[in-house]
Amino acid sequence: MATEIERKFLVTGEEWRQTAIGTVYRQGYISSDIRRTVRVRVAGGKGFLTIKGTSVGLVRPEFEYAIPVEDAMLMLDTLCDRPLIEKTRYILKQNNLIWEIDEFAGENQGLIVAEVELTDETQPIELPPWIGPEVSHDPRYFNAALAKNPFTRWGLAPSP
């Protein structure tokens, strides 16, 4: 079974921008509840369908499949809940890890989150200087939650 093990942090510094390469993402949710999410995504001219199960700690089952970009765009336009998630994802290798930094746009403008995928939950990591508070266990920062309750509607500064 495919699994995802990741930690999520708020981004507080700007140093990461110097070498990061960005790709625009547009994604939406066909289904999102506590037990499962079904996501459609267009990124880099490609389409994807992703199904994720319930998180247990930092681990959850994840299945991702490439689909025709035309199908993905049609699903985003007709099947997905609103608002859609709009963001630019930057990839940065630091301290032998791959960091994915999401700078949100649209209704989540102002939020920047960094994720790092791990091989196991106890894997030690060295945090880059631009990393802020950890939000791995705060469900408000899950993309599916941001689609239902966007950051711009929180009315307060982000907190861990």
N, CA and C atoms as an extended XYZ file, in Angstrom:
480
Properties=species:S:1:pos:R:3:atomname:S:1:resname:S:1:resid:I:1 pbc="F F F"
N         0.837       -1.175        0.000 N   MET     1
C         0.000        0.000        0.000 CA  MET     1
C         0.890        1.250        0.000 C   MET     1
N         0.476        2.260       -0.754 N   ALA     2
C         1.190        3.530       -0.794 CA  ALA     2
C         0.868        4.323        0.460 C   ALA     2
N         1.893        4.921        1.060 N   THR     3
C         1.669        5.747        2.244 CA  THR     3
C         2.380        7.080        2.096 C   THR     3
N         1.879        8.051        2.833 N   GLU     4
C         2.475        9.374        2.889 CA  GLU     4
C         2.832        9.630        4.342 C   GLU     4
N         4.068       10.037        4.571 N   ILE     5
C         4.518       10.427        5.905 CA  ILE     5
C         5.138       11.805        5.739 C   ILE     5
N         4.465       12.822        6.281 N   GLU     6
C         4.988       14.165        6.091 CA  GLU     6
C         4.787       15.022        7.325 C   GLU     6
N         5.675       16.016        7.446 N   ARG     7
C         5.538       17.033        8.474 CA  ARG     7
C         5.317       18.362        7.768 C   ARG     7
N         4.567       19.227        8.410 N   LYS     8
C         4.159       20.491        7.807 CA  LYS     8
C         4.497       21.633        8.757 C   LYS     8
N         5.037       22.717        8.194 N   PHE     9
C         5.479       23.869        8.980 CA  PHE     9
C         5.046       25.164        8.305 C   PHE     9
N         4.839       26.194        9.097 N   LEU    10
C         4.672       27.522        8.536 CA  LEU    10
C         6.044       28.032        8.112 C   LEU    10
N         6.069       28.867        7.102 N   VAL    11
C         7.314       29.449        6.603 CA  VAL    11
C         7.390       30.882        7.109 C   VAL    11
N         8.536       31.222        7.723 N   THR    12
C         8.673       32.552        8.316 CA  THR    12
C         9.739       33.400        7.643 C   THR    12
N        10.654       32.810        6.936 N   GLY    13
C        11.725       33.560        6.294 CA  GLY    13
C        11.591       33.566        4.783 C   GLY    13
N        12.480       34.282        4.127 N   GLU    14
C        12.457       34.426        2.669 CA  GLU    14
C        13.661       33.781        1.976 C   GLU    14
N        14.639       33.300        2.741 N   GLU    15
C        15.878       32.790        2.144 CA  GLU    15
C        15.633       31.672        1.136 C   GLU    15
N        14.590       30.892        1.326 N   TRP    16
C        14.277       29.763        0.461 CA  TRP    16
C        14.022       30.200       -0.973 C   TRP    16
N        13.586       31.417       -1.189 N   ARG    17
C        13.220       31.887       -2.528 CA  ARG    17
C        14.417       31.963       -3.482 C   ARG    17
N        15.626       32.057       -2.950 N   GLN    18
C        16.812       32.264       -3.766 CA  GLN    18
C        17.062       31.135       -4.765 C   GLN    18
N        16.750       29.903       -4.397 N   THR    19
C        17.048       28.777       -5.287 CA  THR    19
C        15.839       27.911       -5.608 C   THR    19
N        14.682       28.244       -5.090 N   ALA    20
C        13.494       27.416       -5.290 CA  ALA    20
C        12.904       27.636       -6.687 C   ALA    20
N        12.402       26.568       -7.272 N   ILE    21
C        11.762       26.605       -8.580 CA  ILE    21
C        10.276       26.331       -8.372 C   ILE    21
N         9.414       27.195       -8.935 N   GLY    22
C         7.988       27.095       -8.669 CA  GLY    22
C         7.164       26.574       -9.837 C   GLY    22
N         6.071       25.876       -9.494 N   THR    23
C         5.079       25.383      -10.449 CA  THR    23
C         3.702       25.767       -9.927 C   THR    23
N         2.867       26.306      -10.816 N   VAL    24
C         1.514       26.694      -10.425 CA  VAL    24
C         0.639       25.452      -10.331 C   VAL    24
N        -0.117       25.367       -9.240 N   TYR    25
C        -1.035       24.256       -8.990 CA  TYR    25
C        -2.455       24.800       -8.905 C   TYR    25
N        -3.376       24.017       -9.410 N   ARG    26
C        -4.802       24.291       -9.241 CA  ARG    26
C        -5.409       22.962       -8.845 C   ARG    26
N        -6.074       22.914       -7.708 N   GLN    27
C        -6.621       21.635       -7.253 CA  GLN    27
C        -7.956       21.839       -6.565 C   GLN    27
N        -8.751       20.776       -6.602 N   GLY    28
C       -10.060       20.802       -5.977 CA  GLY    28
C       -10.397       19.448       -5.397 C   GLY    28
N       -11.457       19.432       -4.608 N   TYR    29
C       -11.851       18.224       -3.889 CA  TYR    29
C       -13.238       17.772       -4.330 C   TYR    29
N       -13.300       16.519       -4.771 N   ILE    30
C       -14.572       15.883       -5.106 CA  ILE    30
C       -15.217       15.381       -3.829 C   ILE    30
N       -14.371       14.899       -2.918 N   SER    31
C       -14.839       14.410       -1.622 CA  SER    31
C       -13.778       14.746       -0.586 C   SER    31
N       -14.217       15.262        0.560 N   SER    32
C       -13.264       15.477        1.654 CA  SER    32
C       -14.006       15.373        2.975 C   SER    32
N       -13.692       14.319        3.681 N   ASP    33
C       -14.201       14.160        5.029 CA  ASP    33
C       -13.101       13.547        5.875 C   ASP    33
N       -13.393       13.249        7.100 N   ILE    34
C       -12.385       12.770        8.039 CA  ILE    34
C       -11.767       11.431        7.608 C   ILE    34
N       -12.514       10.624        6.856 N   ARG    35
C       -12.040        9.285        6.487 CA  ARG    35
C       -11.309        9.231        5.156 C   ARG    35
N       -11.630       10.180        4.250 N   ARG    36
C       -11.019       10.112        2.918 CA  ARG    36
C       -11.131       11.442        2.203 C   ARG    36
N       -10.180       11.668        1.299 N   THR    37
C       -10.289       12.798        0.379 CA  THR    37
C       -10.016       12.295       -1.030 C   THR    37
N       -10.734       12.871       -1.977 N   VAL    38
C       -10.513       12.597       -3.393 CA  VAL    38
C       -10.236       13.951       -4.036 C   VAL    38
N        -9.015       14.097       -4.541 N   ARG    39
C        -8.538       15.376       -5.047 CA  ARG    39
C        -8.215       15.270       -6.529 C   ARG    39
N        -8.491       16.352       -7.256 N   VAL    40
C        -8.088       16.495       -8.656 CA  VAL    40
C        -7.115       17.656       -8.708 C   VAL    40
N        -6.040       17.490       -9.484 N   ARG    41
C        -5.002       18.520       -9.530 CA  ARG    41
C        -4.491       18.685      -10.953 C   ARG    41
N        -4.211       19.941      -11.308 N   VAL    42
C        -3.476       20.253      -12.529 CA  VAL    42
C        -2.224       20.999      -12.101 C   VAL    42
N        -1.071       20.490      -12.538 N   ALA    43
C         0.216       21.100      -12.196 CA  ALA    43
C         1.203       20.820      -13.317 C   ALA    43
N         1.883       21.846      -13.754 N   GLY    44
C         2.892       21.651      -14.783 CA  GLY    44
C         2.335       21.053      -16.060 C   GLY    44
N         1.091       21.390      -16.395 N   GLY    45
C         0.482       20.880      -17.615 CA  GLY    45
C         0.052       19.428      -17.550 C   GLY    45
N         0.006       18.850      -16.355 N   LYS    46
C        -0.393       17.456      -16.170 CA  LYS    46
C        -1.558       17.367      -15.200 C   LYS    46
N        -2.362       16.302      -15.350 N   GLY    47
C        -3.499       16.082      -14.475 CA  GLY    47
C        -3.274       14.893      -13.560 C   GLY    47
N        -3.843       14.966      -12.354 N   PHE    48
C        -3.692       13.896      -11.367 CA  PHE    48
C        -4.985       13.718      -10.580 C   PHE    48
N        -5.253       12.479      -10.222 N   LEU    49
C        -6.334       12.132       -9.314 CA  LEU    49
C        -5.686       11.470       -8.106 C   LEU    49
N        -5.995       11.968       -6.913 N   THR    50
C        -5.365       11.467       -5.696 CA  THR    50
C        -6.429       11.115       -4.678 C   THR    50
N        -6.254        9.962       -4.052 N   ILE    51
C        -7.151        9.502       -2.995 CA  ILE    51
C        -6.300        9.305       -1.747 C   ILE    51
N        -6.734        9.933       -0.638 N   LYS    52
C        -6.007        9.812        0.624 CA  LYS    52
C        -6.956        9.312        1.689 C   LYS    52
N        -6.413        8.475        2.579 N   GLY    53
C        -7.199        7.935        3.687 CA  GLY    53
C        -6.973        8.717        4.966 C   GLY    53
N        -7.437        8.159        6.067 N   THR    54
C        -7.342        8.785        7.382 CA  THR    54
C        -5.902        8.800        7.873 C   THR    54
N        -5.503        9.926        8.465 N   SER    55
C        -4.173       10.042        9.058 CA  SER    55
C        -4.140        9.335       10.404 C   SER    55
N        -3.065        8.606       10.630 N   VAL    56
C        -2.771        8.028       11.933 CA  VAL    56
C        -1.396        8.569       12.300 C   VAL    56
N        -1.387        9.554       13.186 N   GLY    57
C        -0.141       10.279       13.446 CA  GLY    57
C         0.219       11.081       12.211 C   GLY    57
N         1.414       10.846       11.691 N   LEU    58
C         1.866       11.538       10.479 CA  LEU    58
C         1.693       10.679        9.224 C   LEU    58
N         1.088        9.501        9.352 N   VAL    59
C         1.010        8.527        8.265 CA  VAL    59
C        -0.421        8.395        7.761 C   VAL    59
N        -0.554        8.313        6.436 N   ARG    60
C        -1.861        8.017        5.858 CA  ARG    60
C        -1.688        7.363        4.493 C   ARG    60
N        -2.657        6.525        4.100 N   PRO    61
C        -2.574        5.918        2.774 CA  PRO    61
C        -2.818        6.982        1.701 C   PRO    61
N        -2.069        6.870        0.613 N   GLU    62
C        -2.203        7.816       -0.495 CA  GLU    62
C        -2.009        7.085       -1.815 C   GLU    62
N        -2.923        7.334       -2.745 N   PHE    63
C        -2.867        6.738       -4.073 CA  PHE    63
C        -3.017        7.864       -5.085 C   PHE    63
N        -2.035        8.017       -5.973 N   GLU    64
C        -2.089        9.103       -6.964 CA  GLU    64
C        -1.914        8.530       -8.358 C   GLU    64
N        -2.743        9.020       -9.280 N   TYR    65
C        -2.751        8.517      -10.649 CA  TYR    65
C        -2.744        9.676      -11.628 C   TYR    65
N        -1.927        9.561      -12.662 N   ALA    66
C        -1.943       10.539      -13.746 CA  ALA    66
C        -3.225       10.340      -14.551 C   ALA    66
N        -3.860       11.451      -14.914 N   ILE    67
C        -5.055       11.412      -15.758 CA  ILE    67
C        -4.873       12.469      -16.848 C   ILE    67
N        -5.616       12.365      -17.940 N   PRO    68
C        -5.489       13.391      -18.977 CA  PRO    68
C        -5.783       14.780      -18.405 C   PRO    68
N        -4.954       15.760      -18.755 N   VAL    69
C        -5.116       17.108      -18.211 CA  VAL    69
C        -6.483       17.689      -18.576 C   VAL    69
N        -7.004       17.336      -19.741 N   GLU    70
C        -8.327       17.834      -20.133 CA  GLU    70
C        -9.402       17.305      -19.187 C   GLU    70
N        -9.283       16.033      -18.785 N   ASP    71
C       -10.233       15.454      -17.830 CA  ASP    71
C       -10.111       16.142      -16.473 C   ASP    71
N        -8.875       16.378      -16.044 N   ALA    72
C        -8.658       17.030      -14.754 CA  ALA    72
C        -9.256       18.435      -14.748 C   ALA    72
N        -9.065       19.181      -15.824 N   MET    73
C        -9.609       20.540      -15.894 CA  MET    73
C       -11.132       20.519      -15.891 C   MET    73
N       -11.730       19.558      -16.585 N   LEU    74
C       -13.184       19.452      -16.597 CA  LEU    74
C       -13.710       19.094      -15.207 C   LEU    74
N       -13.028       18.175      -14.510 N   MET    75
C       -13.423       17.822      -13.144 CA  MET    75
C       -13.313       19.023      -12.217 C   MET    75
N       -12.222       19.801      -12.346 N   LEU    76
C       -12.060       20.997      -11.517 CA  LEU    76
C       -13.196       21.984      -11.765 C   LEU    76
N       -13.587       22.122      -13.016 N   ASP    77
C       -14.620       23.097      -13.371 CA  ASP    77
C       -16.034       22.649      -13.023 C   ASP    77
N       -16.270       21.326      -12.965 N   THR    78
C       -17.653       20.856      -12.822 CA  THR    78
C       -17.934       20.005      -11.582 C   THR    78
N       -16.937       19.317      -11.039 N   LEU    79
C       -17.187       18.361       -9.959 CA  LEU    79
C       -16.675       18.783       -8.585 C   LEU    79
N       -15.727       19.702       -8.548 N   CYS    80
C       -15.052       20.017       -7.289 CA  CYS    80
C       -15.762       21.116       -6.510 C   CYS    80
N       -15.702       20.966       -5.180 N   ASP    81
C       -16.220       21.989       -4.283 CA  ASP    81
C       -15.438       23.279       -4.472 C   ASP    81
N       -16.052       24.374       -4.100 N   ARG    82
C       -15.427       25.685       -4.168 CA  ARG    82
C       -15.127       26.178       -2.772 C   ARG    82
N       -14.085       26.966       -2.581 N   PRO    83
C       -13.168       27.444       -3.607 CA  PRO    83
C       -12.123       26.388       -3.948 C   PRO    83
N       -11.536       26.518       -5.115 N   LEU    84
C       -10.410       25.675       -5.486 CA  LEU    84
C        -9.169       26.164       -4.743 C   LEU    84
N        -8.205       25.273       -4.614 N   ILE    85
C        -6.911       25.632       -4.039 CA  ILE    85
C        -6.016       26.098       -5.180 C   ILE    85
N        -5.493       27.309       -5.027 N   GLU    86
C        -4.551       27.869       -5.988 CA  GLU    86
C        -3.256       28.142       -5.240 C   GLU    86
N        -2.155       27.678       -5.807 N   LYS    87
C        -0.883       27.883       -5.123 CA  LYS    87
C         0.259       27.694       -6.103 C   LYS    87
N         1.414       28.195       -5.700 N   THR    88
C         2.648       27.887       -6.411 CA  THR    88
C         3.468       27.024       -5.477 C   THR    88
N         3.887       25.874       -5.989 N   ARG    89
C         4.709       24.962       -5.191 CA  ARG    89
C         6.157       25.097       -5.634 C   ARG    89
N         7.002       25.323       -4.655 N   TYR    90
C         8.439       25.431       -4.887 CA  TYR    90
C         9.107       24.194       -4.294 C   TYR    90
N        10.058       23.647       -5.023 N   ILE    91
C        10.800       22.474       -4.563 CA  ILE    91
C        12.212       22.925       -4.196 C   ILE    91
N        12.647       22.523       -3.023 N   LEU    92
C        13.956       22.932       -2.539 CA  LEU    92
C        14.609       21.774       -1.804 C   LEU    92
N        15.824       21.438       -2.214 N   LYS    93
C        16.573       20.399       -1.511 CA  LYS    93
C        17.465       21.069       -0.482 C   LYS    93
N        17.318       20.644        0.774 N   GLN    94
C        18.120       21.208        1.843 CA  GLN    94
C        18.311       20.160        2.924 C   GLN    94
N        19.538       20.033        3.395 N   ASN    95
C        19.885       19.074        4.450 CA  ASN    95
C        19.466       17.654        4.063 C   ASN    95
N        19.693       17.274        2.806 N   ASN    96
C        19.388       15.938        2.279 CA  ASN    96
C        17.905       15.598        2.294 C   ASN    96
N        17.054       16.600        2.324 N   LEU    97
C        15.614       16.391        2.258 CA  LEU    97
C        15.034       17.256        1.146 C   LEU    97
N        13.894       16.814        0.616 N   ILE    98
C        13.175       17.593       -0.379 CA  ILE    98
C        12.036       18.316        0.323 C   ILE    98
N        12.077       19.633        0.285 N   TRP    99
C        11.041       20.467        0.886 CA  TRP    99
C        10.120       20.963       -0.214 C   TRP    99
N         8.822       20.887        0.023 N   GLU   100
C         7.821       21.450       -0.874 CA  GLU   100
C         7.217       22.649       -0.167 C   GLU   100
N         7.388       23.815       -0.750 N   ILE   101
C         6.905       25.051       -0.144 CA  ILE   101
C         5.728       25.544       -0.975 C   ILE   101
N         4.568       25.635       -0.349 N   ASP   102
C         3.351       26.071       -1.027 CA  ASP   102
C         3.035       27.511       -0.640 C   ASP   102
N         3.065       28.388       -1.651 N   GLU   103
C         2.669       29.780       -1.471 CA  GLU   103
C         1.279       29.919       -2.075 C   GLU   103
N         0.304       30.097       -1.218 N   PHE   104
C        -1.088       30.071       -1.642 CA  PHE   104
C        -1.507       31.397       -2.260 C   PHE   104
N        -2.492       31.303       -3.149 N   ALA   105
C        -3.086       32.461       -3.804 CA  ALA   105
C        -4.596       32.377       -3.597 C   ALA   105
N        -5.328       33.265       -4.275 N   GLY   106
C        -6.783       33.232       -4.191 CA  GLY   106
C        -7.258       33.434       -2.767 C   GLY   106
N        -8.189       32.602       -2.332 N   GLU   107
C        -8.784       32.755       -1.005 CA  GLU   107
C        -7.872       32.301        0.136 C   GLU   107
N        -6.704       31.778       -0.200 N   ASN   108
C        -5.724       31.401        0.823 CA  ASN   108
C        -4.468       32.262        0.747 C   ASN   108
N        -4.578       33.406        0.036 N   GLN   109
C        -3.467       34.351       -0.111 CA  GLN   109
C        -2.889       34.714        1.245 C   GLN   109
N        -1.555       34.758        1.320 N   GLY   110
C        -0.883       35.131        2.566 CA  GLY   110
C        -0.360       33.943        3.351 C   GLY   110
N        -0.770       32.745        2.995 N   LEU   111
C        -0.329       31.536        3.696 CA  LEU   111
C         0.808       30.885        2.921 C   LEU   111
N         1.895       30.584        3.619 N   ILE   112
C         3.018       29.847        3.035 CA  ILE   112
C         3.348       28.703        3.988 C   ILE   112
N         3.292       27.481        3.452 N   VAL   113
C         3.490       26.275        4.245 CA  VAL   113
C         4.561       25.415        3.585 C   VAL   113
N         5.432       24.818        4.382 N   ALA   114
C         6.457       23.903        3.878 CA  ALA   114
C         6.164       22.498        4.383 C   ALA   114
N         6.288       21.525        3.479 N   GLU   115
C         6.101       20.117        3.830 CA  GLU   115
C         7.367       19.351        3.490 C   GLU   115
N         7.637       18.348        4.284 N   VAL   116
C         8.748       17.459        4.005 CA  VAL   116
C         8.254       16.029        4.184 C   VAL   116
N         8.479       15.196        3.169 N   GLU   117
C         8.079       13.789        3.260 CA  GLU   117
C         9.217       12.999        3.875 C   GLU   117
N         8.828       12.068        4.737 N   LEU   118
C         9.799       11.287        5.496 CA  LEU   118
C         9.667        9.811        5.186 C   LEU   118
N        10.682        9.048        5.560 N   THR   119
C        10.630        7.598        5.372 CA  THR   119
C         9.936        6.909        6.543 C   THR   119
N         9.967        7.547        7.726 N   ASP   120
C         9.204        7.055        8.875 CA  ASP   120
C         8.941        8.220        9.823 C   ASP   120
N         7.993        8.028       10.736 N   GLU   121
C         7.560        9.112       11.624 CA  GLU   121
C         8.648        9.628       12.554 C   GLU   121
N         9.624        8.790       12.851 N   THR   122
C        10.654        9.186       13.809 CA  THR   122
C        11.927        9.694       13.136 C   THR   122
N        11.910        9.824       11.822 N   GLN   123
C        13.095       10.288       11.098 CA  GLN   123
C        13.507       11.674       11.597 C   GLN   123
N        14.755       11.807       12.049 N   PRO   124
C        15.202       13.125       12.511 CA  PRO   124
C        15.410       14.057       11.310 C   PRO   124
N        15.068       15.337       11.489 N   ILE   125
C        15.292       16.310       10.421 CA  ILE   125
C        15.931       17.559       11.012 C   ILE   125
N        16.769       18.188       10.194 N   GLU   126
C        17.359       19.468       10.564 CA  GLU   126
C        16.525       20.548        9.886 C   GLU   126
N        15.950       21.416       10.676 N   LEU   127
C        15.057       22.438       10.140 CA  LEU   127
C        15.847       23.599        9.548 C   LEU   127
N        15.499       24.005        8.326 N   PRO   128
C        16.127       25.186        7.734 CA  PRO   128
C        15.768       26.440        8.533 C   PRO   128
N        16.541       27.511        8.407 N   PRO   129
C        16.295       28.721        9.202 CA  PRO   129
C        14.981       29.436        8.863 C   PRO   129
N        14.399       29.169        7.721 N   TRP   130
C        13.159       29.834        7.313 CA  TRP   130
C        11.904       29.083        7.763 C   TRP   130
N        12.089       28.031        8.507 N   ILE   131
C        10.960       27.243        9.013 CA  ILE   131
C        10.445       27.853       10.309 C   ILE   131
N         9.118       27.956       10.392 N   GLY   132
C         8.463       28.467       11.595 CA  GLY   132
C         7.804       27.334       12.361 C   GLY   132
N         6.697       27.630       13.030 N   PRO   133
C         6.031       26.634       13.868 CA  PRO   133
C         5.538       25.423       13.074 C   PRO   133
N         5.587       24.258       13.707 N   GLU   134
C         5.057       23.050       13.083 CA  GLU   134
C         3.533       23.043       13.194 C   GLU   134
N         2.878       22.662       12.083 N   VAL   135
C         1.412       22.601       12.050 CA  VAL   135
C         0.941       21.233       11.530 C   VAL   135
N         1.793       20.233       11.645 N   SER   136
C         1.468       18.888       11.138 CA  SER   136
C         0.168       18.340       11.692 C   SER   136
N        -0.126       18.642       12.943 N   HIS   137
C        -1.304       18.080       13.594 CA  HIS   137
C        -2.471       19.069       13.682 C   HIS   137
N        -2.347       20.200       13.002 N   ASP   138
C        -3.416       21.195       12.996 CA  ASP   138
C        -4.210       21.035       11.696 C   ASP   138
N        -5.404       20.472       11.772 N   PRO   139
C        -6.161       20.167       10.553 CA  PRO   139
C        -6.551       21.390        9.735 C   PRO   139
N        -6.486       22.597       10.304 N   ARG   140
C        -6.806       23.800        9.523 CA  ARG   140
C        -5.877       23.968        8.333 C   ARG   140
N        -4.660       23.424        8.425 N   TYR   141
C        -3.649       23.616        7.389 CA  TYR   141
C        -3.662       22.526        6.321 C   TYR   141
N        -4.534       21.537        6.444 N   PHE   142
C        -4.670       20.535        5.385 CA  PHE   142
C        -5.316       21.234        4.191 C   PHE   142
N        -4.873       20.920        2.993 N   ASN   143
C        -5.423       21.559        1.803 CA  ASN   143
C        -6.931       21.356        1.696 C   ASN   143
N        -7.414       20.181        2.046 N   ALA   144
C        -8.855       19.922        1.982 CA  ALA   144
C        -9.603       20.847        2.936 C   ALA   144
N        -9.024       21.140        4.102 N   ALA   145
C        -9.648       22.059        5.048 CA  ALA   145
C        -9.580       23.496        4.534 C   ALA   145
N        -8.487       23.859        3.876 N   LEU   146
C        -8.353       25.209        3.323 CA  LEU   146
C        -9.353       25.451        2.193 C   LEU   146
N        -9.788       24.374        1.534 N   ALA   147
C       -10.820       24.510        0.497 CA  ALA   147
C       -12.179       24.800        1.120 C   ALA   147
N       -12.402       24.315        2.342 N   LYS   148
C       -13.687       24.540        3.025 CA  LYS   148
C       -13.683       25.821        3.856 C   LYS   148
N       -12.548       26.126        4.461 N   ASN   149
C       -12.414       27.295        5.323 CA  ASN   149
C       -11.100       28.001        4.976 C   ASN   149
N       -11.106       28.799        3.902 N   PRO   150
C        -9.867       29.431        3.423 CA  PRO   150
C        -9.220       30.350        4.457 C   PRO   150
N        -7.936       30.450        4.357 N   PHE   151
C        -7.098       31.232        5.262 CA  PHE   151
C        -7.581       32.680        5.389 C   PHE   151
N        -8.007       33.292        4.282 N   THR   152
C        -8.435       34.696        4.328 CA  THR   152
C        -9.715       34.891        5.135 C   THR   152
N       -10.422       33.806        5.437 N   ARG   153
C       -11.650       33.906        6.222 CA  ARG   153
C       -11.407       33.672        7.716 C   ARG   153
N       -10.172       33.307        8.081 N   TRP   154
C        -9.894       33.023        9.487 CA  TRP   154
C       -10.005       34.261       10.347 C   TRP   154
N        -9.626       35.394        9.789 N   GLY   155
C        -9.720       36.637       10.527 CA  GLY   155
C        -8.707       36.789       11.641 C   GLY   155
N        -7.639       35.996       11.583 N   LEU   156
C        -6.594       36.098       12.590 CA  LEU   156
C        -5.285       35.597       12.006 C   LEU   156
N        -4.218       35.915       12.662 N   ALA   157
C        -2.903       35.456       12.232 CA  ALA   157
C        -2.813       33.954       12.449 C   ALA   157
N        -2.045       33.249       11.605 N   PRO   158
C        -1.929       31.798       11.779 CA  PRO   158
C        -1.273       31.462       13.109 C   PRO   158
N        -1.724       30.380       13.688 N   SER   159
C        -1.117       29.926       14.937 CA  SER   159
C        -0.927       28.411       14.858 C   SER   159
N         0.090       27.929       15.525 N   PRO   160
C         0.356       26.476       15.474 CA  PRO   160
C        -0.680       25.691       16.240 C   PRO   160
